[in-house]
């Protein structure tokens, strides 16, 4: 008979040993890790409803438990000094609780270690504007943002305010002052925190995610009024990112937003993590769009579909398309042709380039 695990921290330790990115605990199956993008069950018995209830009790204080029982879900983060840091979502499903635990490295890696392009240093040196990191869930957007904040913190004397739900990477004061606010604990909501942040004398504002019209609108205003704003969106590619921002607004306001966005947007960095050839890791593919005068005009004139062509022909300006990044990874023998085609924005173009 398979043994049970009564301690959630034992499961977190085993997840760390496997170098897994996530731990999923759901009733009816064994605790399961995500290793290099693939789910792998741990050698324990199937989880029962009382097990997930017990795990929740081990992780949450009384106030958090009450919030979970009232709303059916909660986001928290926990850490063990220099050992691990986790982002945890506990949610109710079919009258039972499930847990999704994202493992975070407590050490913030620099751009080179993450495989990010050097142009990010230039972007982090800007005094104002909007920089967006985009990609699907689990693509490392938060890790990239943490590296950007750490670079600014180490190289500039700024006041950095982060608005996060929950706080994932902890920043110490270096050359800059870093104040990190957790939504739900340090502020009631993103809307409240965003309205207040402009009165806190920030130089750099990090918004964990631009979720809705309010957060996008205030982020644009903050970037317009002389702040450097860093944020994320769950989109792939610069064109889709710009479309997504504009489509959030009602039709009568969209032309005004196009004009405003063309003035404040500095760059869109889109990223995806692709399984490597040996299956032991994942490689980072990035699309980089720097907002040149030509791209500003395309945004303002609602010719968003032409931006991809500009990116492809602007390598000298440090731009790079997602498909070009995937091609480089194939030529370096880091990812397979099959995966390159699966993650490509234009598979037909990819086939032609690879003579496949």
C-alpha positions as CSV (number, residue, x, y, z in Angstrom):
1,X,0.0,0.0,0.0
2,X,1.4,3.4,-1.0
3,X,2.2,5.7,1.9
4,X,0.6,9.0,2.6
5,X,2.4,12.3,3.2
6,X,0.8,14.3,6.0
7,X,3.2,17.3,5.8
8,X,2.9,19.8,3.0
9,X,6.5,21.0,3.6
10,X,7.8,17.5,2.9
11,X,6.1,17.6,-0.5
12,X,7.6,21.0,-1.2
13,X,11.1,19.6,-0.3
14,X,10.6,16.7,-2.7
15,X,9.5,19.2,-5.4
16,X,12.7,21.1,-4.9
17,X,14.8,18.0,-5.2
18,X,13.3,17.3,-8.6
19,X,14.0,20.8,-9.7
20,X,10.3,21.1,-10.6
21,X,8.5,24.4,-11.3
22,X,5.2,23.5,-9.8
23,X,3.5,21.2,-7.3
24,X,-0.2,20.3,-7.8
25,X,-2.3,18.7,-5.1
26,X,-5.8,17.6,-6.0
27,X,-8.2,15.0,-4.6
28,X,-8.1,11.6,-6.2
29,X,-4.6,11.6,-7.6
30,X,-1.1,11.5,-5.9
31,X,0.7,14.9,-5.4
32,X,2.1,15.8,-8.8
33,X,5.1,17.9,-9.9
34,X,5.7,19.7,-13.2
35,X,9.2,19.0,-14.3
36,X,10.4,20.7,-17.5
37,X,6.8,21.2,-18.5
38,X,5.7,17.6,-17.9
39,X,3.5,16.3,-15.0
40,X,5.2,13.7,-12.8
41,X,3.3,12.0,-9.9
42,X,5.2,11.7,-6.6
43,X,5.4,8.2,-5.0
44,X,2.6,8.8,-2.5
45,X,-1.0,7.6,-2.1
46,X,-3.9,9.4,-3.7
47,X,-4.9,12.6,-1.9
48,X,-8.2,12.6,0.0
49,X,-10.4,15.6,0.9
50,X,-9.2,15.6,4.5
51,X,-5.5,15.8,3.3
52,X,-6.0,19.0,1.3
53,X,-7.9,20.5,4.2
54,X,-4.9,19.6,6.5
55,X,-2.4,21.1,4.0
56,X,-4.4,24.4,4.0
57,X,-4.4,24.5,7.8
58,X,-0.6,24.0,7.8
59,X,-0.1,26.9,5.3
60,X,-2.7,29.5,6.4
61,X,-3.2,31.6,9.5
62,X,-6.7,32.0,10.9
63,X,-7.5,35.1,8.9
64,X,-6.4,33.5,5.7
65,X,-8.4,30.3,6.4
66,X,-11.5,32.5,6.9
67,X,-10.9,34.2,3.6
68,X,-10.5,30.8,1.9
69,X,-13.7,29.5,3.4
70,X,-15.6,32.7,2.5
71,X,-14.4,33.2,-1.1
72,X,-13.2,29.7,-2.2
73,X,-9.7,30.7,-3.1
74,X,-6.6,32.5,-1.8
75,X,-3.2,33.5,-3.1
76,X,-0.2,33.5,-0.6
77,X,3.5,33.3,-0.8
78,X,5.8,31.6,1.7
79,X,9.5,31.3,2.1
80,X,12.3,29.5,3.9
81,X,15.4,31.6,4.2
82,X,17.8,30.9,1.3
83,X,16.1,27.6,0.7
84,X,12.9,28.2,-1.2
85,X,10.1,30.7,-1.9
86,X,6.7,29.6,-3.1
87,X,3.6,31.2,-4.6
88,X,0.6,29.3,-3.6
89,X,-3.0,29.3,-4.8
90,X,-5.5,27.2,-2.8
91,X,-9.0,26.9,-4.4
92,X,-12.2,25.0,-3.9
93,X,-13.3,22.6,-6.5
94,X,-16.2,20.0,-6.3
95,X,-16.5,20.9,-2.5
96,X,-12.8,20.0,-1.9
97,X,-9.6,22.0,-1.8
98,X,-6.8,21.9,-4.4
99,X,-3.4,23.5,-4.2
100,X,-1.2,24.9,-7.0
101,X,2.3,25.7,-5.7
102,X,4.8,27.6,-7.9
103,X,8.4,27.2,-6.8
104,X,10.4,30.5,-7.0
105,X,14.2,30.8,-6.7
106,X,14.9,32.9,-3.7
107,X,18.0,34.2,-5.5
108,X,17.3,36.7,-8.2
109,X,19.3,35.8,-11.3
110,X,20.7,38.4,-13.7
111,X,19.8,38.9,-17.3
112,X,22.8,36.8,-18.6
113,X,21.9,33.8,-16.3
114,X,18.3,33.9,-17.5
115,X,19.3,34.1,-21.1
116,X,17.8,37.5,-21.6
117,X,19.1,40.0,-24.2
118,X,21.5,42.8,-23.1
119,X,19.1,45.4,-24.5
120,X,17.1,45.0,-21.2
121,X,19.8,47.0,-19.5
122,X,19.1,49.9,-21.8
123,X,15.4,49.6,-21.2
124,X,15.9,49.6,-17.4
125,X,18.0,52.8,-17.7
126,X,14.9,54.7,-19.1
127,X,13.4,57.4,-16.9
128,X,9.8,57.1,-18.1
129,X,7.5,55.0,-20.2
130,X,5.8,51.6,-20.2
131,X,7.7,48.3,-20.6
132,X,5.6,45.1,-20.9
133,X,6.8,41.5,-20.3
134,X,4.3,39.2,-22.0
135,X,3.8,35.4,-22.5
136,X,1.6,32.5,-21.3
137,X,1.4,31.4,-17.7
138,X,4.6,29.8,-16.6
139,X,6.8,31.5,-19.1
140,X,9.0,33.3,-16.5
141,X,7.5,36.8,-16.8
142,X,7.7,37.4,-13.0
143,X,11.3,36.2,-13.0
144,X,12.2,38.6,-15.8
145,X,10.5,41.5,-13.9
146,X,12.4,40.6,-10.8
147,X,15.7,40.7,-12.7
148,X,14.8,44.1,-14.1
149,X,13.9,45.5,-10.7
150,X,17.1,44.1,-9.3
151,X,19.2,45.7,-12.1
152,X,17.5,49.1,-11.4
153,X,18.0,48.6,-7.7
154,X,21.7,47.8,-8.1
155,X,22.5,50.5,-10.7
156,X,20.2,53.5,-10.2
157,X,19.2,55.6,-7.2
158,X,15.4,55.4,-7.5
159,X,12.3,54.9,-5.4
160,X,10.8,51.6,-6.7
161,X,7.2,50.7,-5.7
162,X,5.9,47.2,-6.6
163,X,2.2,46.2,-6.5
164,X,2.0,42.4,-6.4
165,X,-0.6,39.7,-5.7
166,X,1.2,38.0,-3.9
167,X,4.8,39.2,-3.4
168,X,7.0,36.6,-5.1
169,X,10.6,37.8,-5.1
170,X,11.8,39.9,-2.1
171,X,14.1,42.8,-2.9
172,X,16.4,44.4,-0.4
173,X,17.3,48.1,-0.6
174,X,20.6,48.6,-2.6
175,X,21.2,51.8,-4.5
176,X,17.5,52.3,-4.7
177,X,14.6,52.2,-2.1
178,X,12.3,49.3,-2.8
179,X,8.8,49.2,-1.3
180,X,6.8,46.1,-2.1
181,X,3.0,46.2,-1.5
182,X,0.9,43.0,-1.5
183,X,-2.6,43.3,-2.8
184,X,-5.1,42.1,-0.2
185,X,-2.8,42.7,2.7
186,X,-1.0,46.0,2.2
187,X,-3.7,47.5,0.1
188,X,-7.3,46.4,-0.5
189,X,-7.1,46.2,-4.3
190,X,-5.0,46.9,-7.3
191,X,-7.3,49.9,-8.1
192,X,-6.7,51.4,-4.6
193,X,-2.9,50.7,-4.7
194,X,-2.6,52.2,-8.2
195,X,-4.5,55.4,-7.3
196,X,-2.3,55.8,-4.2
197,X,1.1,55.0,-5.8
198,X,1.2,58.3,-7.7
199,X,1.3,60.1,-4.4
200,X,4.2,58.0,-3.1
201,X,6.9,59.8,-5.1
202,X,7.9,56.7,-7.2
203,X,10.4,56.7,-10.0
204,X,9.7,53.1,-11.0
205,X,6.4,51.4,-10.6
206,X,6.0,47.6,-11.0
207,X,2.4,46.4,-11.5
208,X,2.3,42.6,-11.2
209,X,-0.3,42.3,-13.9
210,X,-2.4,44.7,-16.0
211,X,-5.7,43.0,-15.3
212,X,-8.5,45.3,-16.4
213,X,-9.5,48.7,-17.8
214,X,-8.7,50.5,-14.4
215,X,-5.2,49.0,-14.0
216,X,-4.3,49.6,-17.7
217,X,-5.7,53.1,-17.6
218,X,-3.7,54.1,-14.5
219,X,-0.6,52.4,-15.8
220,X,-0.7,54.4,-19.0
221,X,-1.3,57.6,-17.0
222,X,1.6,56.8,-14.7
223,X,3.9,56.2,-17.7
224,X,2.7,59.4,-19.3
225,X,3.4,61.5,-16.2
226,X,7.1,60.7,-16.0
227,X,7.4,57.3,-14.3
228,X,8.9,54.1,-15.6
229,X,6.2,51.4,-15.4
230,X,6.9,47.7,-15.7
231,X,4.1,45.2,-16.0
232,X,2.9,41.9,-17.6
233,X,0.2,40.6,-19.8
234,X,-0.8,37.1,-20.8
235,X,-0.3,37.6,-24.5
236,X,2.2,36.3,-27.0
237,X,3.7,38.8,-29.4
238,X,3.8,42.6,-29.5
239,X,0.9,43.0,-32.0
240,X,-1.5,40.9,-29.9
241,X,-0.3,42.7,-26.7
242,X,-1.1,46.1,-28.3
243,X,-4.5,44.9,-29.6
244,X,-5.3,43.5,-26.1
245,X,-4.7,46.8,-24.4
246,X,-6.7,48.8,-26.9
247,X,-9.6,46.3,-27.0
248,X,-10.1,46.6,-23.2
249,X,-11.4,50.2,-23.7
250,X,-14.8,51.1,-25.2
251,X,-14.8,51.8,-28.9
252,X,-15.3,55.6,-28.5
253,X,-12.1,55.8,-26.4
254,X,-9.9,53.5,-28.5
255,X,-8.4,56.2,-30.8
256,X,-7.4,58.2,-27.8
257,X,-5.8,55.1,-26.2
258,X,-3.9,54.4,-29.4
259,X,-2.4,57.9,-29.3
260,X,-1.6,57.6,-25.6
261,X,0.0,54.1,-26.0
262,X,2.1,55.2,-29.0
263,X,3.5,58.0,-26.7
264,X,4.3,55.9,-23.6
265,X,5.1,52.4,-24.8
266,X,8.9,51.8,-24.8
267,X,9.1,48.0,-25.4
268,X,7.3,44.7,-25.4
269,X,9.3,41.6,-24.5
270,X,7.4,38.4,-25.2
271,X,8.7,35.1,-23.9
272,X,8.1,31.4,-24.1
273,X,9.8,28.5,-22.4
274,X,10.5,25.6,-24.8
275,X,11.5,22.0,-23.8
276,X,15.1,21.4,-24.7
277,X,16.2,18.5,-26.9
278,X,17.5,16.4,-24.0
279,X,14.2,17.0,-22.0
280,X,16.1,18.1,-19.0
281,X,15.5,21.8,-19.1
282,X,13.6,24.6,-21.0
283,X,15.1,27.2,-23.3
284,X,13.9,30.8,-23.3
285,X,12.6,32.2,-26.6
286,X,12.1,36.0,-26.7
287,X,10.5,38.4,-29.1
288,X,11.7,42.0,-28.6
289,X,9.9,45.1,-29.9
290,X,11.4,48.5,-29.3
291,X,9.0,51.3,-29.9
292,X,10.7,53.3,-32.8
293,X,9.0,56.3,-34.5
294,X,7.8,53.9,-37.2
295,X,6.1,51.7,-34.7
296,X,4.6,54.7,-32.9
297,X,3.0,55.7,-36.2
298,X,1.6,52.2,-36.8
299,X,0.1,52.1,-33.3
300,X,-1.5,55.6,-33.7
301,X,-2.8,54.8,-37.2
302,X,-4.3,51.4,-36.2
303,X,-1.9,49.4,-38.4
304,X,-0.9,47.0,-35.7
305,X,-0.7,44.0,-38.1
306,X,2.3,45.6,-39.8
307,X,4.4,45.7,-36.6
308,X,5.6,42.1,-37.1
309,X,7.2,43.0,-40.4
310,X,9.0,46.0,-38.7
311,X,10.3,43.7,-36.0
312,X,11.6,41.2,-38.6
313,X,13.6,43.9,-40.5
314,X,14.9,45.8,-37.4
315,X,17.6,43.5,-36.1
316,X,20.1,46.4,-36.1
317,X,17.8,48.2,-33.6
318,X,18.0,45.1,-31.2
319,X,14.6,43.8,-32.3
320,X,13.9,40.2,-32.8
321,X,10.8,38.2,-33.7
322,X,9.6,35.1,-31.8
323,X,10.2,32.9,-34.8
324,X,13.7,34.2,-35.3
325,X,14.4,33.4,-31.7
326,X,13.1,29.9,-32.1
327,X,15.2,29.4,-35.3
328,X,18.3,30.4,-33.4
329,X,17.5,27.8,-30.7
330,X,17.0,25.1,-33.3
331,X,20.3,26.0,-35.0
332,X,22.0,25.9,-31.6
333,X,20.5,22.4,-31.2
334,X,18.8,23.4,-28.0
335,X,15.2,22.7,-29.1
336,X,13.8,20.3,-31.7
337,X,12.3,21.3,-35.0
338,X,8.9,19.9,-33.9
339,X,8.9,22.1,-30.8
340,X,9.9,25.1,-32.9
341,X,6.9,24.5,-35.2
342,X,4.6,24.0,-32.2
343,X,5.5,27.3,-30.6
344,X,6.0,29.4,-33.8
345,X,3.7,32.3,-34.5
346,X,4.0,31.5,-38.3
347,X,4.7,27.7,-38.7
348,X,4.7,28.0,-42.5
349,X,7.5,30.6,-42.3
350,X,9.3,28.4,-39.9
351,X,9.1,25.4,-42.3
352,X,10.5,27.4,-45.2
353,X,13.4,28.7,-43.1
354,X,14.2,25.2,-41.9
355,X,13.5,23.6,-45.3
356,X,11.3,21.2,-43.4
